[in-house]
Amino acid sequence: MPNKNILIIEDEENIAQLVSYNLIKAGFHVICAESGEEGLKLLKSAEIDCILLDLMLPGISGIEVCEVLKASEKFSGIPVIMLTAKGEEEDIVAGLECGADDYVTKPFSPRVLVARLKSVLRRSRRFLPTDKLPEQEESILIQELQINIGRHEVLLNGVSLQLTMTEFSILVLLAGRPGWVFTRQQIIDHVRGYDFLVTPRAVDVQIFGLRRKLGRAGEHIETIRGVGYRFKE
Protein backbone atom coordinates (compact mmCIF):
# COMPACT_ATOMS: atom_id res chain seq x y z
CA MET A 1 0.00 0.00 0.00
CA PRO A 2 2.76 2.46 -0.93
CA ASN A 3 2.50 6.07 -2.13
CA LYS A 4 -0.51 6.98 0.03
CA ASN A 5 -0.49 10.48 1.48
CA ILE A 6 -0.71 10.59 5.28
CA LEU A 7 -1.32 13.83 7.18
CA ILE A 8 0.15 13.87 10.70
CA ILE A 9 -1.33 16.54 12.98
CA GLU A 10 0.92 16.46 16.04
CA ASP A 11 2.43 19.34 18.04
CA GLU A 12 5.18 17.30 19.76
CA GLU A 13 8.10 17.45 17.35
CA ASN A 14 9.85 14.29 18.54
CA ILE A 15 6.69 12.22 18.14
CA ALA A 16 5.95 13.72 14.72
CA GLN A 17 9.49 12.88 13.60
CA LEU A 18 9.28 9.32 14.94
CA VAL A 19 5.95 8.68 13.23
CA SER A 20 7.11 10.33 9.99
CA TYR A 21 10.30 8.26 9.89
CA ASN A 22 8.44 4.97 10.31
CA LEU A 23 5.72 5.82 7.80
CA ILE A 24 8.25 6.94 5.18
CA LYS A 25 10.19 3.74 5.83
CA ALA A 26 6.96 1.81 5.20
CA GLY A 27 6.53 3.55 1.83
CA PHE A 28 4.03 6.30 2.68
CA HIS A 29 4.19 9.97 1.74
CA VAL A 30 3.99 12.16 4.83
CA ILE A 31 2.80 15.72 5.45
CA CYS A 32 3.04 17.23 8.94
CA ALA A 33 1.09 19.95 10.73
CA GLU A 34 1.74 21.31 14.23
CA SER A 35 -1.83 22.44 14.92
CA GLY A 36 -5.39 21.66 13.99
CA GLU A 37 -5.70 24.93 12.11
CA GLU A 38 -2.64 24.14 10.01
CA GLY A 39 -3.87 20.61 9.36
CA LEU A 40 -7.25 21.79 8.09
CA LYS A 41 -5.52 24.32 5.86
CA LEU A 42 -3.25 21.63 4.35
CA LEU A 43 -6.28 19.49 3.54
CA LYS A 44 -7.45 22.14 1.10
CA SER A 45 -4.22 22.01 -0.89
CA ALA A 46 -3.21 18.34 -0.76
CA GLU A 47 -4.84 14.98 -1.55
CA ILE A 48 -4.84 13.16 1.80
CA ASP A 49 -5.62 9.45 2.20
CA CYS A 50 -5.53 9.16 5.99
CA ILE A 51 -5.01 11.44 9.00
CA LEU A 52 -3.09 10.70 12.20
CA LEU A 53 -4.53 13.19 14.65
CA ASP A 54 -3.29 14.05 18.14
CA LEU A 55 -6.07 14.57 20.67
CA MET A 56 -4.29 17.29 22.66
CA LEU A 57 -3.38 20.16 20.33
CA PRO A 58 -2.77 23.89 20.80
CA GLY A 59 -5.70 25.97 19.61
CA ILE A 60 -8.55 23.80 18.42
CA SER A 61 -8.41 20.28 19.87
CA GLY A 62 -8.15 17.01 17.98
CA ILE A 63 -11.78 16.28 18.86
CA GLU A 64 -12.84 19.57 17.26
CA VAL A 65 -10.73 18.89 14.17
CA CYS A 66 -12.31 15.45 13.81
CA GLU A 67 -15.80 16.90 14.17
CA VAL A 68 -15.06 19.45 11.44
CA LEU A 69 -13.79 16.71 9.14
CA LYS A 70 -16.74 14.39 9.65
CA ALA A 71 -19.21 17.23 9.13
CA SER A 72 -17.62 18.06 5.78
CA GLU A 73 -18.99 16.36 2.68
CA LYS A 74 -15.56 16.66 1.02
CA PHE A 75 -13.43 15.28 3.87
CA SER A 76 -15.78 13.01 5.83
CA GLY A 77 -14.57 9.91 3.97
CA ILE A 78 -10.93 10.37 5.00
CA PRO A 79 -10.06 7.83 7.73
CA VAL A 80 -8.84 9.32 11.03
CA ILE A 81 -6.63 7.60 13.61
CA MET A 82 -6.40 9.40 16.95
CA LEU A 83 -3.00 9.62 18.66
CA THR A 84 -3.07 10.47 22.35
CA ALA A 85 -1.34 9.97 25.66
CA LYS A 86 -4.72 9.42 27.25
CA GLY A 87 -5.95 5.87 27.59
CA GLU A 88 -8.97 6.20 29.83
CA GLU A 89 -12.31 4.81 28.67
CA GLU A 90 -13.89 8.28 28.50
CA ASP A 91 -11.20 9.50 26.10
CA ILE A 92 -11.52 6.43 23.88
CA VAL A 93 -15.28 6.91 23.72
CA ALA A 94 -14.87 10.64 23.00
CA GLY A 95 -12.53 9.89 20.10
CA LEU A 96 -14.82 7.28 18.58
CA GLU A 97 -17.93 9.37 19.17
CA CYS A 98 -16.54 12.29 17.16
CA GLY A 99 -15.97 9.97 14.19
CA ALA A 100 -12.42 8.62 14.58
CA ASP A 101 -11.83 5.30 12.81
CA ASP A 102 -9.18 3.99 15.16
CA TYR A 103 -7.45 5.00 18.38
CA VAL A 104 -3.79 4.49 19.41
CA THR A 105 -2.45 5.54 22.82
CA LYS A 106 1.06 6.82 23.51
CA PRO A 107 3.56 5.34 23.95
CA PHE A 108 2.92 3.06 20.99
CA SER A 109 4.90 0.63 18.88
CA PRO A 110 5.72 2.13 15.45
CA ARG A 111 5.13 -1.30 13.90
CA VAL A 112 1.71 -1.54 15.48
CA LEU A 113 0.87 1.99 14.30
CA VAL A 114 1.86 1.16 10.71
CA ALA A 115 -0.20 -2.05 10.87
CA ARG A 116 -3.22 -0.13 12.19
CA LEU A 117 -2.81 2.45 9.43
CA LYS A 118 -2.73 -0.20 6.73
CA SER A 119 -5.79 -1.87 8.26
CA VAL A 120 -7.76 1.39 8.23
CA LEU A 121 -6.76 2.06 4.63
CA ARG A 122 -7.86 -1.42 3.59
CA ARG A 123 -11.26 -0.82 5.17
CA SER A 124 -11.60 2.47 3.35
CA ARG A 125 -13.56 2.20 0.11
CA ARG A 126 -10.80 4.09 -1.68
CA PHE A 127 -8.45 1.12 -1.47
CA LEU A 128 -10.62 -1.92 -2.07
CA PRO A 129 -8.61 -4.69 -3.79
CA THR A 130 -9.44 -4.94 -7.48
CA ASP A 131 -10.57 -8.57 -7.17
CA LYS A 132 -13.21 -7.56 -4.61
CA LEU A 133 -14.72 -4.66 -6.49
CA PRO A 134 -17.58 -6.52 -8.22
CA GLU A 135 -18.79 -8.04 -4.94
CA GLN A 136 -18.50 -4.71 -3.15
CA GLU A 137 -20.74 -3.04 -5.74
CA GLU A 138 -23.70 -4.94 -4.30
CA SER A 139 -26.53 -3.11 -2.58
CA ILE A 140 -28.63 -3.97 0.44
CA LEU A 141 -32.28 -2.97 0.19
CA ILE A 142 -34.11 -3.24 3.49
CA GLN A 143 -37.10 -1.29 4.75
CA GLU A 144 -36.64 2.35 3.66
CA LEU A 145 -32.86 1.98 3.44
CA GLN A 146 -30.65 1.42 0.40
CA ILE A 147 -27.02 0.63 1.23
CA ASN A 148 -24.60 0.79 -1.69
CA ILE A 149 -21.52 -0.96 -0.32
CA GLY A 150 -18.96 -0.19 -3.04
CA ARG A 151 -19.84 3.51 -3.05
CA HIS A 152 -20.04 3.72 0.76
CA GLU A 153 -23.49 5.27 0.33
CA VAL A 154 -26.63 5.02 2.42
CA LEU A 155 -29.95 6.38 1.18
CA LEU A 156 -32.91 6.84 3.51
CA ASN A 157 -36.08 7.28 1.45
CA GLY A 158 -33.82 8.44 -1.38
CA VAL A 159 -31.93 10.98 0.74
CA SER A 160 -28.19 10.45 1.26
CA LEU A 161 -26.91 10.11 4.85
CA GLN A 162 -23.44 11.09 6.03
CA LEU A 163 -22.09 8.17 8.08
CA THR A 164 -18.60 7.60 9.42
CA MET A 165 -16.73 4.53 8.20
CA THR A 166 -17.37 2.82 11.53
CA GLU A 167 -21.11 3.58 11.50
CA PHE A 168 -21.35 2.41 7.89
CA SER A 169 -19.54 -0.87 8.67
CA ILE A 170 -21.84 -1.59 11.61
CA LEU A 171 -24.93 -0.87 9.51
CA VAL A 172 -23.72 -3.17 6.72
CA LEU A 173 -23.08 -5.94 9.26
CA LEU A 174 -26.50 -5.69 10.93
CA ALA A 175 -28.61 -4.95 7.83
CA GLY A 176 -26.78 -7.61 5.81
CA ARG A 177 -28.24 -10.29 8.10
CA PRO A 178 -31.57 -9.06 9.44
CA GLY A 179 -32.80 -11.00 12.43
CA TRP A 180 -29.32 -12.17 13.41
CA VAL A 181 -28.05 -11.08 16.82
CA PHE A 182 -24.46 -9.83 16.94
CA THR A 183 -22.61 -9.49 20.23
CA ARG A 184 -20.62 -6.34 20.93
CA GLN A 185 -17.41 -8.35 20.52
CA GLN A 186 -18.53 -9.62 17.10
CA ILE A 187 -19.21 -6.03 16.06
CA ILE A 188 -15.75 -4.98 17.27
CA ASP A 189 -14.13 -7.88 15.40
CA HIS A 190 -15.98 -6.95 12.18
CA VAL A 191 -15.29 -3.22 12.30
CA ARG A 192 -11.87 -3.01 13.90
CA GLY A 193 -10.11 -6.35 13.73
CA TYR A 194 -9.21 -8.77 16.46
CA ASP A 195 -6.28 -6.71 17.79
CA PHE A 196 -8.32 -3.58 18.51
CA LEU A 197 -8.79 -2.94 22.21
CA VAL A 198 -12.04 -1.09 22.79
CA THR A 199 -14.77 -1.28 25.39
CA PRO A 200 -18.33 -2.50 24.80
CA ARG A 201 -19.46 0.99 25.77
CA ALA A 202 -17.71 2.38 22.70
CA VAL A 203 -19.86 0.07 20.54
CA ASP A 204 -22.95 1.42 22.30
CA VAL A 205 -21.81 4.97 21.45
CA GLN A 206 -21.48 4.06 17.76
CA ILE A 207 -24.94 2.45 17.75
CA PHE A 208 -26.39 5.54 19.44
CA GLY A 209 -24.87 7.81 16.78
CA LEU A 210 -26.07 5.54 13.98
CA ARG A 211 -29.63 5.46 15.31
CA ARG A 212 -29.65 9.23 15.63
CA LYS A 213 -28.61 9.70 12.00
CA LEU A 214 -31.16 7.13 10.80
CA GLY A 215 -34.01 8.93 12.58
CA ARG A 216 -37.14 6.77 12.79
CA ALA A 217 -35.38 4.11 10.73
CA GLY A 218 -33.01 3.71 13.66
CA GLU A 219 -35.80 1.85 15.44
CA HIS A 220 -34.98 -1.12 13.19
CA ILE A 221 -31.79 -1.63 15.22
CA GLU A 222 -32.85 -3.55 18.32
CA THR A 223 -30.92 -3.89 21.56
CA ILE A 224 -30.91 -7.47 22.81
CA ARG A 225 -30.31 -7.02 26.53
CA GLY A 226 -27.22 -8.81 27.79
CA VAL A 227 -26.25 -9.95 24.28
CA GLY A 228 -25.87 -7.24 21.64
CA TYR A 229 -27.78 -5.86 18.66
CA ARG A 230 -29.77 -6.97 15.63
CA PHE A 231 -31.59 -5.43 12.66
CA LYS A 232 -35.32 -6.28 12.64
CA GLU A 233 -36.44 -8.69 9.94
C-alpha positions in Angstrom: 0.0 0.0 0.0 2.8 2.5 -0.9 2.5 6.1 -2.1 -0.5 7.0 0.0 -0.5 10.5 1.5 -0.7 10.6 5.3 -1.3 13.8 7.2 0.2 13.9 10.7 -1.3 16.5 13.0 0.9 16.5 16.0 2.4 19.3 18.0 5.2 17.3 19.8 8.1 17.5 17.4 9.9 14.3 18.5 6.7 12.2 18.1 5.9 13.7 14.7 9.5 12.9 13.6 9.3 9.3 14.9 5.9 8.7 13.2 7.1 10.3 10.0 10.3 8.3 9.9 8.4 5.0 10.3 5.7 5.8 7.8 8.2 6.9 5.2 10.2 3.7 5.8 7.0 1.8 5.2 6.5 3.6 1.8 4.0 6.3 2.7 4.2 10.0 1.7 4.0 12.2 4.8 2.8 15.7 5.5 3.0 17.2 8.9 1.1 20.0 10.7 1.7 21.3 14.2 -1.8 22.4 14.9 -5.4 21.7 14.0 -5.7 24.9 12.1 -2.6 24.1 10.0 -3.9 20.6 9.4 -7.3 21.8 8.1 -5.5 24.3 5.9 -3.3 21.6 4.4 -6.3 19.5 3.5 -7.5 22.1 1.1 -4.2 22.0 -0.9 -3.2 18.3 -0.8 -4.8 15.0 -1.5 -4.8 13.2 1.8 -5.6 9.4 2.2 -5.5 9.2 6.0 -5.0 11.4 9.0 -3.1 10.7 12.2 -4.5 13.2 14.7 -3.3 14.0 18.1 -6.1 14.6 20.7 -4.3 17.3 22.7 -3.4 20.2 20.3 -2.8 23.9 20.8 -5.7 26.0 19.6 -8.5 23.8 18.4 -8.4 20.3 19.9 -8.2 17.0 18.0 -11.8 16.3 18.9 -12.8 19.6 17.3 -10.7 18.9 14.2 -12.3 15.4 13.8 -15.8 16.9 14.2 -15.1 19.5 11.4 -13.8 16.7 9.1 -16.7 14.4 9.6 -19.2 17.2 9.1 -17.6 18.1 5.8 -19.0 16.4 2.7 -15.6 16.7 1.0 -13.4 15.3 3.9 -15.8 13.0 5.8 -14.6 9.9 4.0 -10.9 10.4 5.0 -10.1 7.8 7.7 -8.8 9.3 11.0 -6.6 7.6 13.6 -6.4 9.4 16.9 -3.0 9.6 18.7 -3.1 10.5 22.3 -1.3 10.0 25.7 -4.7 9.4 27.3 -5.9 5.9 27.6 -9.0 6.2 29.8 -12.3 4.8 28.7 -13.9 8.3 28.5 -11.2 9.5 26.1 -11.5 6.4 23.9 -15.3 6.9 23.7 -14.9 10.6 23.0 -12.5 9.9 20.1 -14.8 7.3 18.6 -17.9 9.4 19.2 -16.5 12.3 17.2 -16.0 10.0 14.2 -12.4 8.6 14.6 -11.8 5.3 12.8 -9.2 4.0 15.2 -7.4 5.0 18.4 -3.8 4.5 19.4 -2.4 5.5 22.8 1.1 6.8 23.5 3.6 5.3 24.0 2.9 3.1 21.0 4.9 0.6 18.9 5.7 2.1 15.5 5.1 -1.3 13.9 1.7 -1.5 15.5 0.9 2.0 14.3 1.9 1.2 10.7 -0.2 -2.0 10.9 -3.2 -0.1 12.2 -2.8 2.5 9.4 -2.7 -0.2 6.7 -5.8 -1.9 8.3 -7.8 1.4 8.2 -6.8 2.1 4.6 -7.9 -1.4 3.6 -11.3 -0.8 5.2 -11.6 2.5 3.4 -13.6 2.2 0.1 -10.8 4.1 -1.7 -8.4 1.1 -1.5 -10.6 -1.9 -2.1 -8.6 -4.7 -3.8 -9.4 -4.9 -7.5 -10.6 -8.6 -7.2 -13.2 -7.6 -4.6 -14.7 -4.7 -6.5 -17.6 -6.5 -8.2 -18.8 -8.0 -4.9 -18.5 -4.7 -3.1 -20.7 -3.0 -5.7 -23.7 -4.9 -4.3 -26.5 -3.1 -2.6 -28.6 -4.0 0.4 -32.3 -3.0 0.2 -34.1 -3.2 3.5 -37.1 -1.3 4.8 -36.6 2.3 3.7 -32.9 2.0 3.4 -30.7 1.4 0.4 -27.0 0.6 1.2 -24.6 0.8 -1.7 -21.5 -1.0 -0.3 -19.0 -0.2 -3.0 -19.8 3.5 -3.0 -20.0 3.7 0.8 -23.5 5.3 0.3 -26.6 5.0 2.4 -30.0 6.4 1.2 -32.9 6.8 3.5 -36.1 7.3 1.4 -33.8 8.4 -1.4 -31.9 11.0 0.7 -28.2 10.5 1.3 -26.9 10.1 4.8 -23.4 11.1 6.0 -22.1 8.2 8.1 -18.6 7.6 9.4 -16.7 4.5 8.2 -17.4 2.8 11.5 -21.1 3.6 11.5 -21.3 2.4 7.9 -19.5 -0.9 8.7 -21.8 -1.6 11.6 -24.9 -0.9 9.5 -23.7 -3.2 6.7 -23.1 -5.9 9.3 -26.5 -5.7 10.9 -28.6 -5.0 7.8 -26.8 -7.6 5.8 -28.2 -10.3 8.1 -31.6 -9.1 9.4 -32.8 -11.0 12.4 -29.3 -12.2 13.4 -28.1 -11.1 16.8 -24.5 -9.8 16.9 -22.6 -9.5 20.2 -20.6 -6.3 20.9 -17.4 -8.3 20.5 -18.5 -9.6 17.1 -19.2 -6.0 16.1 -15.8 -5.0 17.3 -14.1 -7.9 15.4 -16.0 -7.0 12.2 -15.3 -3.2 12.3 -11.9 -3.0 13.9 -10.1 -6.3 13.7 -9.2 -8.8 16.5 -6.3 -6.7 17.8 -8.3 -3.6 18.5 -8.8 -2.9 22.2 -12.0 -1.1 22.8 -14.8 -1.3 25.4 -18.3 -2.5 24.8 -19.5 1.0 25.8 -17.7 2.4 22.7 -19.9 0.1 20.5 -22.9 1.4 22.3 -21.8 5.0 21.5 -21.5 4.1 17.8 -24.9 2.5 17.7 -26.4 5.5 19.4 -24.9 7.8 16.8 -26.1 5.5 14.0 -29.6 5.5 15.3 -29.7 9.2 15.6 -28.6 9.7 12.0 -31.2 7.1 10.8 -34.0 8.9 12.6 -37.1 6.8 12.8 -35.4 4.1 10.7 -33.0 3.7 13.7 -35.8 1.9 15.4 -35.0 -1.1 13.2 -31.8 -1.6 15.2 -32.8 -3.5 18.3 -30.9 -3.9 21.6 -30.9 -7.5 22.8 -30.3 -7.0 26.5 -27.2 -8.8 27.8 -26.3 -9.9 24.3 -25.9 -7.2 21.6 -27.8 -5.9 18.7 -29.8 -7.0 15.6 -31.6 -5.4 12.7 -35.3 -6.3 12.6 -36.4 -8.7 9.9 
